[in-house]
């Protein structure tokens, strides 16, 4: 079993009651039968809703350093943004070493606290050579999920993390990771970076939407993700405002439904997916809106836009890479 570096960021797993106090990383690990060669990095002590792109860029750099030295990695944080941290690390930390992200749904002072079991399972995954070349993994409730698919699906259940449409790729049984299937390609189509100064907007459409929020997507933003209806539909009056934005910045068309892929040509009327793609929007495929925003942010950070416009084919190819058409 390999060496593991643990990065603690705060969250419910470290909460002292319901206030802002957080345990240290050493206190989080205390009482756990952790291997002697675990290296602790007490990285942050904040609720995950307060994590910033600056925090995550710094975290990715430290994780890259650890895995380059031959260590597996465990990231411990709050569950509110856990799926986003895991996916972002999957884009930024291309390595064969196992990286597991975990947390807890119940505070340490509550009956049935799940933090110790989740942390023990994540340590087992990060230390196991059989978990190499799987990308970043989300490990909670003894289930192992690929970061690209994992989502928080319930506000309080300890089984909140699921992978809609795919299911977990494995499980931890009697402390031993068991991998059932492997992603066929890495999440990142090429090495990517994260520029915290980049701003990518996320706008969710709703019934009766007149596009007022689209008007706020001005020169401050270098990209936009639209969480549209169904398989990628918008009110017909919003087609032209979206097309105008797509002429200036990359606009990615995602679905707000929470599962399934956007379509390309099933519907062809005004506001349909075919209509929106014809007007320059880029299909998100299977990626949910939050993850589509992170991928677009990383692509823009990595040079997919410039003073003379943006590289639509490159951005489209990066999303197609993950759309499940025999590629991922």
Backbone bond lengths (Angstrom), bond angles and torsions (degrees), N, CA, C in turn:
res aa  C-N    CA-C-N  psi(-1)  N-CA   C-N-CA  omega(-1)  CA-C   N-CA-C  phi
1 X - - - 1.457 - - 1.527 109.59 -
2 X 1.333 116.47 143.62 1.446 121.11 -172.42 1.517 113.92 -90.15
3 X 1.331 114.09 168.01 1.458 121.33 175.22 1.524 109.58 -70.41
4 X 1.342 115.90 148.23 1.455 121.40 -178.07 1.522 109.75 -130.89
5 X 1.338 116.37 134.60 1.452 122.26 172.29 1.522 108.52 -105.34
6 X 1.324 116.76 126.97 1.469 122.70 -177.50 1.521 109.32 -106.22
7 X 1.316 116.04 124.86 1.462 122.92 177.26 1.528 108.22 -108.27
8 X 1.324 117.87 114.84 1.461 120.89 178.82 1.530 109.13 -101.06
9 X 1.343 114.86 132.89 1.466 120.96 -176.10 1.519 113.25 -117.64
10 X 1.332 117.85 -5.98 1.463 120.46 -175.97 1.512 111.04 110.69
11 X 1.330 116.38 -149.03 1.458 120.46 179.16 1.513 112.97 92.09
12 X 1.338 115.22 -176.88 1.460 121.79 -176.37 1.523 112.60 -57.10
13 X 1.318 117.20 -35.88 1.457 120.87 -177.53 1.520 111.77 -61.32
14 X 1.333 117.29 -20.99 1.466 121.46 -178.54 1.522 112.92 -113.87
15 X 1.328 117.63 8.80 1.463 120.88 -172.80 1.527 111.80 -73.88
16 X 1.322 114.67 138.19 1.469 120.96 171.88 1.523 106.86 -101.88
17 X 1.302 117.40 91.07 1.452 120.07 -175.03 1.516 110.56 71.69
18 X 1.326 116.52 -157.48 1.450 120.43 -174.84 1.510 115.04 -96.00
19 X 1.337 117.48 4.54 1.467 118.66 -178.41 1.522 110.46 -92.83
20 X 1.328 116.10 -162.60 1.468 120.61 -173.22 1.522 113.87 -85.69
21 X 1.319 118.70 -4.15 1.461 120.37 -177.69 1.531 110.81 -67.90
22 X 1.326 116.13 140.07 1.466 121.72 -179.75 1.519 109.61 -130.49
23 X 1.329 116.08 142.00 1.454 120.77 175.45 1.522 109.92 -72.56
24 X 1.318 115.71 157.00 1.455 120.20 173.99 1.522 109.37 -73.05
25 X 1.303 115.49 165.65 1.454 119.19 176.51 1.519 111.91 -59.66
26 X 1.327 117.04 -38.96 1.467 120.67 179.15 1.519 110.71 -62.88
27 X 1.336 116.72 -39.36 1.465 119.98 178.21 1.525 111.27 -67.64
28 X 1.326 117.07 -35.19 1.470 119.75 178.05 1.520 110.36 -63.59
29 X 1.326 116.33 -39.23 1.461 121.05 -178.61 1.525 112.91 -81.29
30 X 1.329 117.93 -15.37 1.458 121.41 -175.55 1.526 110.92 -60.12
31 X 1.317 115.85 138.24 1.458 120.23 178.36 1.503 114.14 84.08
32 X 1.339 116.74 -9.39 1.461 120.55 178.90 1.524 108.64 -89.16
33 X 1.310 116.60 139.07 1.463 120.68 179.17 1.525 108.93 -80.48
34 X 1.340 114.61 68.59 1.458 120.44 -176.81 1.516 110.38 -85.34
35 X 1.325 118.50 148.26 1.467 121.18 176.74 1.520 110.95 -59.04
36 X 1.329 115.84 152.25 1.458 120.58 -176.68 1.525 112.62 -65.79
37 X 1.325 117.05 -25.79 1.464 119.21 -175.68 1.527 112.89 -93.20
38 X 1.341 116.88 22.59 1.459 120.48 173.00 1.534 109.22 -75.49
39 X 1.335 115.69 130.95 1.463 122.00 177.34 1.527 107.78 -106.08
40 X 1.318 117.14 127.77 1.464 121.61 -175.80 1.522 111.18 -101.17
41 X 1.348 116.01 132.40 1.461 122.75 170.79 1.530 107.76 -121.64
42 X 1.329 116.03 105.15 1.470 121.57 179.04 1.528 106.73 -79.38
43 X 1.332 116.84 83.90 1.460 122.15 -163.59 1.530 113.02 -80.35
44 X 1.316 117.99 -50.95 1.465 122.90 177.98 1.521 108.81 -145.23
45 X 1.342 116.61 164.96 1.469 121.29 174.21 1.523 108.01 -137.93
46 X 1.320 115.95 72.63 1.464 121.16 -176.02 1.535 109.71 -139.48
47 X 1.330 117.58 157.10 1.468 119.66 169.80 1.524 108.91 -62.94
48 X 1.324 117.32 147.00 1.464 118.45 -174.41 1.520 112.67 -67.06
49 X 1.330 117.54 -21.92 1.464 119.62 176.60 1.525 111.84 -66.31
50 X 1.332 117.15 -18.20 1.461 121.07 -178.92 1.521 112.94 -96.87
51 X 1.332 118.45 -0.81 1.459 120.11 177.57 1.532 109.71 -66.25
52 X 1.323 115.91 143.45 1.460 121.40 -178.69 1.523 110.11 -114.74
53 X 1.334 116.40 168.99 1.455 119.88 174.38 1.529 110.90 -63.39
54 X 1.338 117.07 -31.90 1.461 119.63 175.98 1.529 110.15 -62.53
55 X 1.346 116.86 -43.21 1.464 120.61 177.12 1.522 111.12 -59.37
56 X 1.332 116.15 -45.69 1.463 120.00 -173.88 1.522 111.89 -73.99
57 X 1.323 117.42 -32.35 1.463 119.39 174.57 1.523 110.02 -64.41
58 X 1.339 116.99 -41.46 1.468 120.71 177.69 1.522 110.99 -67.09
59 X 1.335 116.43 -39.83 1.464 120.36 177.81 1.527 110.65 -61.90
60 X 1.322 117.02 -46.87 1.462 120.43 -179.42 1.523 110.96 -58.78
61 X 1.324 116.89 -39.19 1.468 120.37 179.39 1.522 110.54 -63.67
62 X 1.340 117.20 -43.40 1.467 120.02 179.98 1.525 111.32 -69.02
63 X 1.331 117.35 -37.64 1.466 120.03 177.92 1.519 109.94 -65.06
64 X 1.338 116.95 -42.70 1.469 119.90 177.65 1.521 111.56 -58.88
65 X 1.336 116.76 -40.77 1.462 120.42 179.05 1.527 110.79 -63.83
66 X 1.331 116.31 -42.48 1.467 120.27 -178.72 1.518 111.59 -64.99
67 X 1.329 117.71 -47.12 1.469 119.53 -176.75 1.525 111.11 -71.55
68 X 1.338 117.17 -29.48 1.461 119.56 176.50 1.521 111.46 -65.56
69 X 1.343 116.07 -24.14 1.459 121.76 178.07 1.530 111.85 -88.50
70 X 1.349 116.34 7.77 1.458 120.87 176.52 1.505 115.75 91.28
71 X 1.327 117.89 10.10 1.461 121.45 -178.31 1.526 110.73 -94.96
72 X 1.336 116.80 144.90 1.450 120.31 162.90 1.520 108.33 -75.50
73 X 1.335 118.04 170.23 1.462 120.50 -177.61 1.520 110.76 -139.41
74 X 1.336 114.57 142.44 1.460 122.11 171.28 1.517 107.75 -123.76
75 X 1.325 116.99 127.31 1.466 123.01 175.08 1.517 107.60 -108.23
76 X 1.337 116.52 125.17 1.461 122.50 -176.21 1.521 108.38 -115.91
77 X 1.336 117.01 118.97 1.465 119.62 -177.19 1.520 110.27 -152.75
78 X 1.333 116.04 179.30 1.448 120.75 175.12 1.519 111.40 -68.10
79 X 1.321 116.02 154.49 1.464 120.14 -174.00 1.525 114.04 -83.72
80 X 1.348 118.12 -12.31 1.467 119.35 -176.48 1.525 112.06 -58.31
81 X 1.319 117.08 -41.13 1.472 120.41 -179.78 1.523 111.92 -119.67
82 X 1.326 116.92 18.72 1.461 120.67 -175.86 1.523 111.90 -59.09
83 X 1.333 117.03 -41.67 1.469 119.22 -177.99 1.526 111.35 -64.86
84 X 1.339 116.70 -31.74 1.457 119.71 179.20 1.530 111.54 -74.45
85 X 1.343 116.67 -41.97 1.459 119.31 175.70 1.523 110.81 -59.59
86 X 1.337 116.60 -45.73 1.459 120.43 -178.04 1.526 111.28 -61.61
87 X 1.326 117.30 -44.31 1.458 120.33 -178.80 1.524 110.76 -67.46
88 X 1.334 116.63 -40.27 1.461 119.54 179.66 1.528 110.63 -64.26
89 X 1.330 117.46 -42.46 1.464 120.00 176.13 1.525 110.62 -62.44
90 X 1.324 117.10 -34.71 1.461 120.79 178.10 1.530 111.32 -63.34
91 X 1.339 116.02 -33.05 1.466 120.44 178.21 1.523 112.33 -77.77
92 X 1.324 117.15 -32.10 1.457 121.24 -169.91 1.518 114.19 -100.87
93 X 1.327 118.12 -19.24 1.466 121.52 -174.22 1.523 109.90 -118.87
94 X 1.315 116.58 78.40 1.452 120.66 179.07 1.525 108.71 -80.83
95 X 1.325 116.47 112.22 1.458 122.30 -175.33 1.513 109.04 -157.79
96 X 1.311 116.92 156.71 1.460 120.33 173.87 1.522 111.38 -84.53
97 X 1.342 117.43 -14.48 1.466 120.86 -177.95 1.532 110.55 -69.72
98 X 1.326 118.97 144.95 1.467 120.74 177.96 1.529 111.59 -69.50
99 X 1.322 115.77 134.25 1.468 122.47 173.56 1.522 107.01 -126.47
100 X 1.334 117.43 120.27 1.461 122.26 -178.35 1.521 109.62 -117.75
101 X 1.314 116.73 136.56 1.463 122.67 177.64 1.524 107.68 -114.57
102 X 1.325 116.60 131.20 1.456 120.07 -176.70 1.524 110.28 -145.74
103 X 1.328 115.84 174.47 1.458 122.52 179.70 1.515 108.73 -171.80
104 X 1.307 116.60 -152.17 1.459 120.72 -179.13 1.521 110.12 -149.65
105 X 1.319 115.32 152.32 1.462 121.56 175.82 1.520 112.17 -99.52
106 X 1.339 117.42 -19.44 1.465 121.25 -179.67 1.514 109.86 -121.87
107 X 1.325 115.74 135.51 1.458 121.15 179.49 1.533 111.01 -61.04
108 X 1.336 117.13 156.08 1.464 119.95 -179.83 1.525 113.87 -60.35
109 X 1.344 118.30 -24.16 1.457 121.13 -177.08 1.522 112.88 -89.79
110 X 1.345 118.36 1.68 1.459 121.37 -178.54 1.527 111.05 -100.25
111 X 1.342 117.28 151.17 1.467 119.56 176.99 1.531 110.96 -59.19
112 X 1.313 115.94 138.72 1.464 120.01 177.89 1.509 113.99 72.83
113 X 1.328 118.13 27.42 1.467 120.88 179.26 1.526 109.70 -54.82
114 X 1.335 116.23 129.30 1.468 121.03 -173.54 1.521 113.40 -98.11
115 X 1.331 117.48 -4.03 1.455 120.08 -176.09 1.515 114.92 -58.56
116 X 1.345 119.35 -51.81 1.460 119.16 -178.17 1.526 113.49 -57.76
117 X 1.332 117.74 -42.65 1.465 119.96 179.78 1.520 111.22 -65.96
118 X 1.333 117.26 -40.44 1.465 119.94 178.97 1.524 111.29 -65.28
119 X 1.329 116.59 -40.99 1.463 120.52 -179.80 1.533 110.63 -67.39
120 X 1.322 116.92 -40.86 1.466 120.03 177.81 1.524 110.93 -62.17
121 X 1.323 117.03 -41.73 1.466 120.47 179.24 1.518 110.91 -66.07
122 X 1.336 117.20 -40.97 1.465 120.56 179.56 1.523 110.91 -65.04
123 X 1.328 117.53 -39.54 1.462 120.61 176.90 1.527 110.98 -62.42
124 X 1.331 116.16 -40.41 1.461 119.67 178.78 1.523 111.20 -63.03
125 X 1.323 116.66 -40.37 1.468 121.06 179.34 1.527 110.31 -66.65
126 X 1.334 116.80 -47.18 1.466 120.25 -175.44 1.526 112.26 -67.89
127 X 1.339 117.60 -22.02 1.461 120.79 -178.55 1.524 113.28 -94.11
128 X 1.320 117.57 -8.10 1.467 121.12 -171.79 1.529 110.86 -93.70
129 X 1.324 118.57 120.07 1.474 120.56 177.93 1.525 113.21 -58.60
130 X 1.326 117.98 -24.46 1.463 120.59 179.09 1.522 112.17 -68.40
131 X 1.335 117.17 -13.97 1.465 121.10 -179.49 1.523 112.25 -98.16
132 X 1.327 117.37 11.83 1.455 120.13 174.95 1.521 110.71 -74.02
133 X 1.323 114.87 159.17 1.471 122.41 176.16 1.524 113.16 60.12
134 X 1.324 116.68 31.47 1.460 121.10 177.35 1.527 112.13 -110.54
135 X 1.326 117.48 -1.47 1.448 119.63 -172.48 1.519 109.89 76.89
136 X 1.317 116.48 -170.97 1.458 121.16 178.89 1.531 109.15 -75.86
137 X 1.344 115.33 140.08 1.452 121.58 -174.30 1.526 110.66 -120.09
138 X 1.314 116.67 145.90 1.460 123.40 172.91 1.522 106.82 -104.53
139 X 1.341 116.58 122.61 1.467 120.93 -174.03 1.521 109.03 -125.14
140 X 1.315 116.13 107.59 1.465 122.74 173.84 1.524 108.27 -148.49
141 X 1.340 116.34 153.43 1.465 122.78 177.78 1.525 111.58 53.50
142 X 1.336 116.21 35.14 1.466 123.31 179.16 1.522 113.40 62.35
143 X 1.326 117.50 19.04 1.458 121.43 174.79 1.521 109.78 -111.70
144 X 1.329 116.01 146.96 1.458 123.02 179.90 1.521 108.05 -115.06
145 X 1.325 116.54 118.02 1.462 122.05 -177.44 1.526 110.15 -117.29
146 X 1.320 117.18 143.96 1.458 121.11 170.69 1.521 108.47 -72.04
147 X 1.329 116.17 134.80 1.463 120.20 -176.06 1.522 112.22 -57.49
148 X 1.330 117.69 -33.52 1.462 119.97 -177.33 1.526 112.79 -65.13
149 X 1.346 117.06 -21.48 1.467 121.22 -177.06 1.523 113.49 -108.28
150 X 1.330 118.31 -21.86 1.466 121.48 -169.38 1.523 111.89 -69.14
151 X 1.336 115.02 139.76 1.467 120.95 177.33 1.523 109.81 -144.23
152 X 1.320 116.16 145.40 1.455 121.19 170.56 1.519 107.75 -79.86
153 X 1.328 117.07 122.10 1.466 120.64 -170.69 1.520 114.08 -115.75
154 X 1.339 118.39 -2.88 1.466 121.40 -177.35 1.519 108.29 -147.78
155 X 1.322 116.78 146.03 1.460 119.90 -175.11 1.523 113.51 -74.10
156 X 1.342 118.70 -28.22 1.461 120.20 -173.24 1.523 114.85 -132.01
157 X 1.311 120.05 -18.28 1.457 121.28 -175.25 1.528 111.49 -64.96
158 X 1.343 116.83 139.63 1.461 119.21 177.17 1.528 110.97 -72.19
159 X 1.338 117.02 -12.40 1.465 121.68 174.89 1.521 110.47 -101.68
160 X 1.319 116.41 33.60 1.461 121.19 -173.19 1.518 113.85 -66.15
161 X 1.347 118.49 -30.05 1.463 119.12 -174.60 1.523 110.89 -85.23
162 X 1.329 113.75 130.00 1.459 121.95 -179.22 1.517 108.18 -142.28
163 X 1.320 115.14 167.32 1.467 121.52 175.38 1.513 107.53 -122.52
164 X 1.347 117.53 86.73 1.464 120.53 -176.23 1.528 111.90 -56.23
165 X 1.318 115.42 129.88 1.455 120.77 176.85 1.510 114.61 88.09
166 X 1.348 117.63 -13.79 1.461 119.79 -179.05 1.513 113.16 -129.99
167 X 1.333 117.26 -39.77 1.447 120.90 -173.56 1.514 111.80 83.28
168 X 1.340 117.08 172.97 1.463 120.63 179.56 1.519 111.03 -67.71
169 X 1.335 115.81 154.23 1.465 119.50 177.68 1.522 111.49 -90.35
170 X 1.330 116.85 -5.94 1.448 119.63 179.32 1.512 111.52 -176.68
171 X 1.328 115.80 -173.42 1.458 121.77 -178.73 1.525 108.84 -148.82
172 X 1.318 115.07 161.78 1.462 121.52 173.05 1.520 107.21 -106.38
173 X 1.320 116.54 116.26 1.459 122.68 -176.35 1.520 108.57 -120.30
174 X 1.346 116.68 121.10 1.461 121.93 -177.80 1.529 111.61 52.19
175 X 1.324 114.60 39.83 1.453 120.70 177.67 1.506 115.59 79.18
176 X 1.333 117.36 5.59 1.459 121.19 -176.90 1.524 110.66 -117.01
177 X 1.334 118.01 123.65 1.466 119.54 176.52 1.529 111.42 -66.69
178 X 1.323 115.61 136.74 1.456 121.27 175.88 1.527 107.84 -127.84
179 X 1.312 116.03 113.32 1.457 122.11 -176.05 1.528 109.13 -92.94
180 X 1.329 115.98 126.28 1.465 121.80 -176.16 1.521 112.25 -94.19
181 X 1.329 118.02 -35.86 1.459 121.12 175.01 1.520 109.26 -156.20
182 X 1.321 115.92 162.28 1.455 121.66 -174.02 1.523 110.72 -123.71
183 X 1.335 117.64 139.75 1.473 119.94 171.47 1.525 109.60 -59.52
184 X 1.313 115.72 140.81 1.465 119.53 -176.03 1.518 113.63 -83.35
185 X 1.329 117.88 -17.41 1.462 121.29 178.34 1.523 109.45 -139.07
186 X 1.323 118.62 155.20 1.462 120.54 174.25 1.521 110.74 -67.34
187 X 1.329 116.21 157.33 1.468 120.29 -178.72 1.517 111.34 -66.02
188 X 1.326 117.58 -46.13 1.465 121.01 -177.93 1.526 109.64 -80.24
189 X 1.340 118.11 125.76 1.464 120.17 179.39 1.522 112.78 -70.99
190 X 1.339 116.83 -17.66 1.463 123.08 179.15 1.528 106.41 -162.66
191 X 1.327 119.34 166.33 1.464 120.44 178.13 1.532 111.40 -57.82
192 X 1.330 116.36 129.84 1.456 121.42 -177.15 1.519 110.21 -123.47
193 X 1.330 115.51 157.98 1.459 121.81 178.10 1.527 108.98 -126.42
194 X 1.332 115.75 174.39 1.463 121.19 179.57 1.516 109.25 -132.27
195 X 1.320 115.89 117.74 1.459 122.41 175.29 1.525 107.61 -102.47
196 X 1.341 118.88 108.31 1.460 120.27 -178.28 1.524 114.28 -59.81
197 X 1.330 117.50 -19.39 1.461 119.84 -179.14 1.530 112.70 -76.38
198 X 1.325 117.21 -19.66 1.470 120.77 178.91 1.519 109.50 -67.29
199 X 1.318 116.43 142.64 1.467 120.60 178.24 1.526 109.13 -125.50
200 X 1.319 115.21 123.51 1.460 122.14 176.72 1.519 107.97 -121.79
201 X 1.312 116.60 123.98 1.464 121.41 -177.46 1.517 111.02 -85.68
202 X 1.333 115.66 153.81 1.461 122.76 172.89 1.521 107.75 -128.90
203 X 1.336 115.95 117.77 1.461 121.70 -179.26 1.521 108.58 -118.74
204 X 1.330 116.65 124.46 1.461 122.08 177.84 1.522 109.73 -99.23
205 X 1.326 116.48 124.08 1.460 120.89 179.19 1.526 110.41 -78.49
206 X 1.329 116.15 151.86 1.461 121.51 179.31 1.525 109.84 -144.76
207 X 1.307 115.43 164.40 1.464 121.12 -177.35 1.526 111.15 -55.07
208 X 1.315 116.52 131.07 1.458 121.11 -179.71 1.510 114.08 79.32
209 X 1.327 117.71 11.01 1.463 122.52 -177.67 1.533 110.37 -60.97
210 X 1.323 116.07 130.20 1.466 121.29 178.26 1.529 112.24 -108.93
211 X 1.322 116.96 4.28 1.452 119.69 173.70 1.508 115.74 86.89
212 X 1.357 117.48 13.06 1.461 117.79 -178.78 1.532 112.32 -60.33
213 X 1.343 117.18 -36.92 1.466 119.28 -179.07 1.520 111.36 -68.12
214 X 1.331 117.55 -28.40 1.461 119.94 177.41 1.525 111.13 -64.74
215 X 1.334 116.35 -29.43 1.451 120.07 179.92 1.537 111.79 -65.90
216 X 1.348 116.16 -21.37 1.463 119.95 -179.78 1.528 112.19 -82.09
217 X 1.343 117.30 -9.05 1.470 120.71 -179.90 1.527 107.31 -84.51
218 X 1.309 115.62 83.89 1.461 121.38 -174.77 1.528 110.64 -105.72
219 X 1.318 116.47 -154.52 1.461 121.28 -175.00 1.526 113.65 -67.58
220 X 1.328 117.49 -8.60 1.463 119.46 176.64 1.522 111.66 -70.39
221 X 1.325 117.53 -19.95 1.461 121.47 -172.66 1.523 111.27 -108.77
222 X 1.339 114.33 141.76 1.467 120.70 178.74 1.520 112.40 -105.19
223 X 1.323 117.37 3.55 1.454 121.23 178.42 1.511 110.24 -171.82
224 X 1.344 115.46 164.37 1.465 121.21 -178.37 1.519 109.27 -145.75
225 X 1.336 115.82 137.29 1.460 122.05 168.69 1.518 107.64 -114.80
226 X 1.321 116.14 129.75 1.463 122.17 178.54 1.520 108.26 -106.20
227 X 1.335 116.84 117.53 1.458 121.25 173.74 1.524 106.92 -85.82
228 X 1.325 115.55 95.47 1.463 121.98 -171.21 1.526 111.41 -92.40
229 X 1.314 114.99 175.20 1.459 120.60 178.32 1.534 110.49 -71.89
230 X 1.328 115.70 152.81 1.460 121.39 169.10 1.507 114.39 47.49
231 X 1.329 115.90 -128.97 1.462 122.09 -176.52 1.521 112.63 -89.51
232 X 1.359 116.12 14.86 1.463 120.68 177.84 1.511 113.04 121.52
233 X 1.336 116.85 54.69 1.458 121.45 -175.20 1.524 110.66 -121.42
234 X 1.328 115.59 150.32 1.460 122.09 179.93 1.523 108.92 -139.38
235 X 1.330 118.04 156.75 1.459 119.72 173.63 1.530 110.34 -57.21
236 X 1.317 116.81 138.84 1.463 120.76 -176.94 1.534 113.21 -53.20
237 X 1.354 119.37 -38.96 1.471 118.15 179.89 1.526 114.57 -65.27
238 X 1.340 118.26 -14.37 1.461 120.21 -179.05 1.523 113.17 -90.75
239 X 1.329 116.92 -4.66 1.460 119.35 -177.34 1.525 111.05 -62.40
240 X 1.301 117.72 -47.67 1.469 119.53 -177.39 1.527 112.42 -67.32
241 X 1.368 119.89 -43.02 1.465 118.08 175.06 1.529 112.78 -60.19
242 X 1.332 117.26 -37.34 1.458 119.99 177.88 1.531 110.62 -68.67
243 X 1.321 116.45 -39.97 1.465 120.33 178.37 1.521 110.81 -63.69
244 X 1.333 116.76 -38.98 1.462 119.80 178.70 1.527 110.82 -64.08
245 X 1.323 116.80 -40.73 1.459 119.77 176.87 1.527 110.82 -64.70
246 X 1.346 116.43 -40.32 1.468 120.79 -178.09 1.523 112.37 -67.46
247 X 1.319 117.24 -19.38 1.468 119.24 175.42 1.533 111.10 -76.47
248 X 1.337 116.36 -18.76 1.464 121.04 -175.92 1.533 112.73 -105.39
249 X 1.343 116.62 -42.60 1.464 121.82 -176.92 1.528 108.63 -136.04
250 X 1.334 118.26 159.45 1.462 119.16 175.79 1.526 110.93 -66.59
251 X 1.333 115.86 130.11 1.464 122.16 178.29 1.524 107.48 -120.56
252 X 1.330 116.33 117.82 1.463 122.18 -176.92 1.521 109.23 -100.90
253 X 1.336 115.72 133.26 1.454 122.84 -178.42 1.520 109.57 -99.13
254 X 1.337 117.15 110.56 1.459 123.05 179.22 1.532 109.10 -116.56
255 X 1.316 115.85 171.73 1.458 121.11 177.50 1.516 110.11 -105.99
256 X 1.317 116.05 139.44 1.464 120.29 178.96 1.527 111.91 -84.90
257 X 1.341 118.83 -0.27 1.462 121.39 -170.89 1.520 113.95 -71.04
258 X 1.334 118.45 -28.90 1.449 120.69 179.83 1.507 115.14 100.34
259 X 1.326 117.92 -7.31 1.463 120.63 179.01 1.513 108.88 -161.30
260 X 1.333 115.74 149.95 1.457 120.47 178.89 1.503 112.35 92.58
261 X 1.323 115.39 172.75 1.458 122.31 -175.48 1.521 111.30 -105.26
262 X 1.327 115.18 152.54 1.456 118.58 167.34 1.533 108.53 -67.35
263 X 1.326 116.30 155.23 1.460 121.87 178.64 1.525 109.86 -101.63
264 X 1.343 114.93 178.77 1.466 119.32 -178.46 1.527 112.63 -126.76
265 X 1.318 118.68 -35.12 1.467 118.89 -173.20 1.527 113.81 -151.33
266 X 1.331 118.43 20.19 1.464 119.77 176.31 1.522 110.72 -71.68
267 X 1.343 116.31 -41.61 1.464 121.46 178.17 1.524 108.33 -115.29
268 X 1.344 116.24 141.85 1.459 120.12 -171.46 1.525 114.47 -130.01
269 X 1.314 117.65 4.66 1.459 120.12 -179.52 1.513 112.42 -79.26
270 X 1.346 117.24 179.52 1.468 121.16 178.40 1.533 111.64 -58.19
271 X 1.320 116.38 128.62 1.454 120.90 -179.14 1.514 114.50 84.75
272 X 1.322 117.22 -1.00 1.466 120.75 178.33 1.521 110.44 -75.20
273 X 1.340 115.49 170.93 1.468 118.61 177.76 1.529 111.20 -62.11
274 X 1.336 117.42 -38.50 1.464 120.78 179.42 1.522 110.39 -63.32
275 X 1.318 116.23 -41.91 1.460 121.60 179.95 1.534 110.74 -64.39
276 X 1.326 117.11 -45.96 1.457 120.62 -177.41 1.532 111.90 -67.46
277 X 1.327 116.33 -40.49 1.466 118.84 177.92 1.525 110.88 -67.09
278 X 1.329 116.36 -35.95 1.467 120.49 176.82 1.526 110.96 -62.92
279 X 1.324 116.93 -27.98 1.468 121.26 179.54 1.525 112.55 -90.85
280 X 1.331 118.11 13.18 1.454 120.32 169.76 1.508 117.05 104.53
281 X 1.351 118.02 -1.77 1.452 118.44 177.88 1.537 109.87 -73.67
282 X 1.315 116.50 156.93 1.461 123.26 -175.33 1.524 108.54 -110.90
283 X 1.339 119.12 126.85 1.469 119.92 -176.58 1.527 112.48 -73.04
284 X 1.341 115.77 134.96 1.463 121.00 177.89 1.514 111.80 -80.70
285 X 1.333 117.95 -15.57 1.457 119.94 -177.59 1.511 111.35 65.85
286 X 1.346 116.77 -126.81 1.456 121.48 -177.11 1.528 113.70 -83.32
287 X 1.317 118.22 -13.53 1.459 119.63 -175.39 1.525 111.18 -69.65
288 X 1.331 116.12 133.67 1.456 119.60 174.98 1.528 109.10 -72.25
289 X 1.328 118.07 165.10 1.468 119.80 -173.88 1.523 114.78 -57.69
290 X 1.343 117.94 -39.98 1.471 119.61 -178.10 1.522 111.00 -64.76
291 X 1.323 117.32 -42.41 1.464 119.63 179.46 1.526 110.79 -73.01
292 X 1.334 117.70 -35.81 1.460 120.18 176.67 1.521 110.30 -59.76
293 X 1.325 117.09 -38.45 1.467 120.76 177.75 1.518 110.78 -62.43
294 X 1.335 117.62 -41.28 1.464 120.69 -179.15 1.523 111.84 -68.49
295 X 1.337 116.95 -41.53 1.459 119.28 177.59 1.524 110.34 -63.50
296 X 1.327 117.60 -43.99 1.455 119.81 178.65 1.526 110.75 -62.94
297 X 1.333 116.85 -40.90 1.473 120.69 177.98 1.526 110.18 -58.79
298 X 1.335 116.97 -45.68 1.463 120.47 -179.24 1.525 111.52 -66.72
299 X 1.324 117.34 -37.13 1.463 120.23 178.93 1.530 111.20 -66.90
300 X 1.329 115.96 -43.02 1.470 119.40 177.57 1.527 109.70 -64.61
301 X 1.341 116.93 -41.25 1.465 120.76 177.92 1.519 111.62 -60.77
302 X 1.337 116.30 -29.60 1.467 121.54 -174.41 1.519 113.25 -94.87
303 X 1.330 116.84 13.77 1.452 119.63 172.02 1.509 116.39 98.62
304 X 1.340 117.55 18.27 1.460 119.38 179.01 1.521 112.46 -79.12
305 X 1.327 117.26 -4.64 1.464 121.05 173.47 1.523 108.10 -129.58
306 X 1.321 115.20 159.48 1.448 120.28 -179.45 1.509 110.72 -158.09
307 X 1.325 117.96 -174.01 1.470 121.42 -177.18 1.520 113.25 -64.65
308 X 1.336 116.84 -18.61 1.459 119.38 -177.75 1.527 112.62 -108.33
309 X 1.346 116.50 20.38 1.458 120.14 178.27 1.519 111.26 117.78
310 X 1.327 115.18 -163.61 1.459 119.04 -177.02 1.520 110.33 -124.63
311 X 1.318 114.49 158.30 1.468 122.04 -176.09 1.525 108.75 -89.62
312 X 1.338 115.53 84.70 1.468 119.12 -176.97 1.520 112.66 -60.52
313 X 1.340 120.30 -43.55 1.474 119.22 178.97 1.521 112.54 -59.23
314 X 1.333 117.43 -40.34 1.466 119.79 -179.30 1.519 110.63 -65.83
315 X 1.315 117.65 -43.65 1.463 120.86 -179.28 1.525 110.04 -66.68
316 X 1.334 116.62 -42.66 1.460 120.17 177.74 1.522 111.07 -60.15
317 X 1.327 116.80 -42.70 1.466 120.93 -179.38 1.518 111.35 -62.90
318 X 1.331 117.84 -36.06 1.462 120.79 -179.47 1.527 111.01 -66.09
319 X 1.322 117.16 -38.14 1.469 119.72 177.14 1.521 110.96 -75.06
320 X 1.334 117.51 -37.54 1.456 120.66 177.62 1.527 111.16 -62.26
321 X 1.315 115.88 -33.44 1.466 122.43 178.12 1.519 112.06 -53.55
322 X 1.348 116.66 -28.36 1.474 121.07 -176.14 1.524 112.80 -110.08
323 X 1.337 118.42 13.98 1.463 118.18 -171.15 1.520 114.96 -87.15
324 X 1.348 116.99 -1.37 1.464 119.57 175.74 1.500 115.02 86.91
325 X 1.335 118.90 7.09 1.466 120.65 -178.78 1.529 111.05 -87.08
326 X 1.358 113.85 55.29 1.446 119.66 179.72 1.512 113.93 79.92
327 X 1.345 116.81 7.64 1.465 120.13 -175.99 1.509 112.65 -109.80
328 X 1.328 118.79 -25.77 1.465 119.99 -176.42 1.512 110.37 -149.02
